[in-house]
Amino acid sequence: MAAPVAHTIDSVPDGITPTAAMVRALKASLYAVACSMPSYQGGGILGLVGAIMTGPQLLVIPGTLAWVDLIQPVQPLVIPVGTTVAAITSVMICQQTTDMEEFSRFVANIYIIRSLILDNVDNTLIGHLRDQTLNFAGVHPRDLLQHLIVTYATVTADELEENATALRALWYPSQPIVGLWARQTELQLFSVGHDDISWPTVVQTTVDILEAMGTYPGTIREWCMRAPAQHTWANLMAAFNHADQEFCRQATVSTQHYANLAGAGWPPPAPIPGAPRFPHCCFRHGVTWDVTHTSPSSTNKCEGHQDTATFDNMMGGNNTIQCLPNQPPYSTLLPSPGPTVAATLPVLPLALLPPLGAAGAFCCQPHSST
């Protein structure tokens, strides 16, 4: 059988009382490890998960059977009296060898799972389960994990409220949209078994978030016109993944087009009312949102102004982001360790932002106008 696949274990930090979310994350990572350890027990489809999951939990999973831990085959092999056929004896010996190999593998994998728990959990949380003579060697990993689940994974009302609030939290265009899908899925899964958040609720809440972003108005209209039966999580992700790809493509093409016009000395076209605004580079004023305001077209150039300054080569120009006038500020996430309170911005395509710390990386500060 194949060797178990390496997985990252979500540790419970030392010195604190673990939250339900921490224990759930630990449990999920241990289940992933157990799944990678092949076994014919419990139906043979989930590896050794049945060794650390309770029987009722395992049996609700389609395709599983009741789990029974392997026991050591009788040694030495006893050939029944009167068995004289060599072929029968050979089959019995082969079966005995197979059973011993599987049992040894089971014991080794149980040891691995137990070690992973002990290495990633403050032992004071499970110290009372320790044996005076064998330490934790005689404690089944299922007992260790179930103790943590029963003792610390009880979700409180406050945690459920925080979870529901996080589901409605805004998402910003500078963040990859796949991160929104991952966040909403994780929050829904956290609610399961408690104050469940239904998938239709997740879908509608996420649509509200996407609408508030203002980035995909056409897709929002198309979505609202769909039949309710089509308002599924899978359909939502598919529709807005496509919309996001098209938006990023248009942003890149638009910016390059305007740069080409400026380089050729042509005036940029007049903005289309209601069209999304894309960033443009001005040597003196930094990032602007007006197609008529670029490095060569600026009407208020500074000393040493460089008409050929672009995002790729700012030539030492201003690296701040201009806000739109007459709009209230809101928080936006740029490539930085945390949120920065900034002026209201339309969408700044992530592709246009240099890596954090790279030359020309933008800072963000409010300005009254360009």
N, C-alpha and C positions, 0 to 999 in steps of 0.2 A: 504494500500500500504506500501511497505517496506520503511524504513528510508533511507535518502541519505547516500551514502558511503563517509567516510572521505577521503579527498585528501589533498595533500600538494600544496599550492599555491606558484607559482614563483613570489616573490615580486619584485617590482621595487624599487631599492635603493633610499633613500631620498637624496635630495640635488644635484642631477645630472639630465641632460637631458637624458631620456631613449633612448636606441637604438632600432632599429627595432627588433632585436633579443629578447630584454627584453620584449617588448610589445607582441610579438608573443608567447613567453613562458607564459606570464600572460594569454593571451587569451586561449591558449591550456589548461591550468590548470583550468580555469573557465568553459570552455566547458565540461571538465571531470566532474566537480562538477554538472553542470546542467544536464548532461546525467544520473547521479545517482538519480535524482529527478523525479519519475514517473509522467507522464502526458498523457492524451489521446489526447491532442492538437497536431497539426502538423503531424498527422499520427501515433503518439503514440510510435515511435521506438527510439526516441532520448531524451526522457524526456523533460526537460525545455530548451533545447538548443535553440529552436526557439524563446524563450523570450529574448535572448541576441544576437542572430545572425540576420543579415539582411534577409529580405524575399527572395531576389534573391539567396543569398548564401544557404539558407535552401532548396529551391526547386530544386537545382541541385543535391541534395543527393537523391539517389534512395529510394523510399518508403515513402517519406515525402509529406506532404500537406501544404497548406498555413497556416501560424500561425496567430491566433487571440487570444489576451490576454483575459482571462476569465473576465467576469463582474459579479458584485454581483447580485444574483437572487432577484427578486422583493419580498419585505417583507412588510406586511405578505402575505402569500399565499392567492390568490384570487380564490375562487371556483366559476366557471361560474354559473350564475343564471340558474336555471332549472335542475342542476345536482343533481339527487336524488339517483343514484345507489351508494351504499356504496363502492362497489369494485373499481369503478372509482375514487372516492374520496380518497380511501386508496392509490391507485397507484400514484396519484398526490402528496400526502403528502410525500410518500417515495422518489419520484423523487426530490421534493423540498429539502428534507433532504440531499440527495446525492449531489445535486448541491451546497448546502451551504458548505458541508464538503470539496468538491473539490476546491471551491473558497477560503476557509480559508487556505487550504494547499498551494494553489498557492501564496497567499499573503505572507504567512510565508516563502516560499522558495525564493520569490523575495527579501524579506528582508534579507535573509541569503546571497544571491549573492551580493546584494548591500553592505552589511557589509564587505564581503570578499574583494571587490574592495577598499573600503575606508580604510580597515586595511592594505592593501598591496601596496598602491599607495600613494605617497606624495600628500597630498590634494591640494598643490599649483598648481599642474598640472591640476586640474579639478575645482579649486575654483570658476571660473566664472559661473559654472553651479549651484552653491548653491543658494537656495531660502532664502531670508532674514528672513522669518518667520519659514519655515519648515526645514531649513538647506538642507541636502541632502535627507530627507525623501520623498520628492515629485519628486525626479529625478529617472527616470527609469534606472536600471542597463545597459540596452542596450545603452542608450544615453551616459553613462559614458564610457563604453568600446569602443563604436564607435568613441568617441572623441579622445581617446588615440590612436586608430588604425589610424585614418585619420591624426592626428597631428604628431605622432612620429614613426609610423611603416612604413614609406616610406623608402624603401631600397635604399641606395646610391650606386653609382658606386664603391666606395672604398670598401664598405661592400661586394658587389658581387665579387670583385676581391679577397678579403681576404678569402671569402668562397670557391672560386675555388682553391686558393692556399692550403687551409687547406685540401681539398679533396685529394691532391697529397702528403700530408705530409707522411713521413716514419712511419712505425710501427715496433716495436721491439719485438723479441720473448719472452722477459720477461713479456710482457703484454698479458693478456688473449685475445684470438682472437675475442671473442664476443664483446669486446670493439671496435674493428675495424668496425664490422658490425654496431654497434650503431652510431659511429661517422659518417660513410659514409651516413647512412640513414638520420640522422639529417641534414647534410649539403645539401643533395639532396632536402629535404623538404623545407629548407630555400630558395632555389632558385626558388621554384614553384611560378608562377605568375609574375616573373621578367625575369631574364636571365636564363631560366630553364636549369638545368643540367639533361640530359636524363638518364634513367636507363642504357642503353647500355654504355654510357660514364662512369657512376659510376662503372659498371662491369669491363670494360677494365682498368680503372685507378686503381681499387683495385687489379686486377690481376698483374699489373705492381708493385704495392707495395709488394704483396706477393712474387713475383719473386725476388725482390731486397732483401728480407729478407734472401733468400737462404735456408729456412728451409724445404720447401716442393717441391723439384725439380721433383720428380716423379709425383706428383699431377698436377704440372704446365704442364708437358708434356702431361698428359692425358687430361687436360682441353683444351689445344691448338688443340688436335686432334678431339675434339667434333665438331659437326655441329654447325654453327652459331646460329641456332634456339634454341639450348640448352644452349646458353650462357646467362642465366637469373640470376637475383640476387638470387632467391631462390635456384637454382642449385649450384651457386657459394658457398653460405653459407653451403649447405649440403655437398659438396665435401670437402671443406677445414676444416669444423668442424670435419669430420671423419679423415682427414689427421692429424689434430692437436692432436686429441685423441691418434692416433697411435704413433705419434712422442713422446708425453709425456710418453706413456707406454713403448716404447723402451728405452727412456732415463732412466727411473726408473729401468727397468730390467737390462740394461747394467751396470749401476753404481753398483747395488747390486751384479751382477755377478762378476765384477772385484774385489769388496770388499771381496767376498767369496773366490775367487782364492788367493788373497793376504793373507787372514787369514789362508788358508790351506798351505801356503808356496809355491804355484805354481806360476810360472812366468806368467804374463798376455800375451795374444795372440798379435801378431803383428797387427798394425792397417791396416785396409783395405783402399787402395787408394780411395779417393773420398767420403768415408763414413763420415757422420756428426760426429763432435767431441763432446764428452760429458765430463762433469766435473769430476775430480778425486781429492781426498784429499791427500795432503802431509803435514806432521806435520811442516816441516820447510818452505816450499814454498807456502802453502795455496792451492788455487784452481789451478789445472793444467789441461791441455787438452791432455795429452799424457797417454795412457793406461799403458805405462811402467814406469810412474812416479807417484808412490803412496807413502804413508808413509813407508811401509816396503821395497819398492824397490828403494827408493831414494839413489843415489850414492854420495850424498853430505850432509850427516846427521850432525846435530848440536849437541852440548852438551845437554844432557837430551832429545834427540830425542825419540819420542814415536811411535813405529811401529804400534800400534793398534789405532792410531788416525783416526777418520772418521768424516764425516759431522755431524753425530748425536752426536758425542762426540769428539770435537777437542782437548780436554785435554790440553788446554792452548796454542795450536800451532798457527801458522800464519793464520790470517783470511782475507788476501788480495787475490785478483784475478789476476792471471798471464795472460798477453796477449800473443798472438801468435807473434813470431818474424817476422820482415820484412813485417808488415802490417800497413797501416796508421790508426790513431785513428778515432773513431767516437763516437757519443753520444749514451749511452745506459741507459735504465731506469731500476733501481733496486728498491726494496721495500724501497723507501725513499720519502720525500715530493716533490722532484723535480728531473729533469734530472741531471746526473753527467757526466761530460766529462771524458771519460775513454779510456783505450786502446781497440783496436779491439778485440771483443770477439765472439766466436761462441755462440751457443744457451746455455743459462743457464736455465734449466727447473725451472719454478716457484715453483714446488713442493719441490725442494731441498733447497729453501731459507727459513730460519726461519722468523717468524713474526718480523716486525720492532721493535727493542729494545730488542729482545730476546737474550739470551746468545749465542754467536757464530755467530751473524749476521755479514755478510761480509761487509767490506768496499771495496772501489774500487779505485785503483791507478795504473798508468801505470808502467810496468816493461819491460825491454828490452828482457828478455828471462826467461825461467824457470831454 
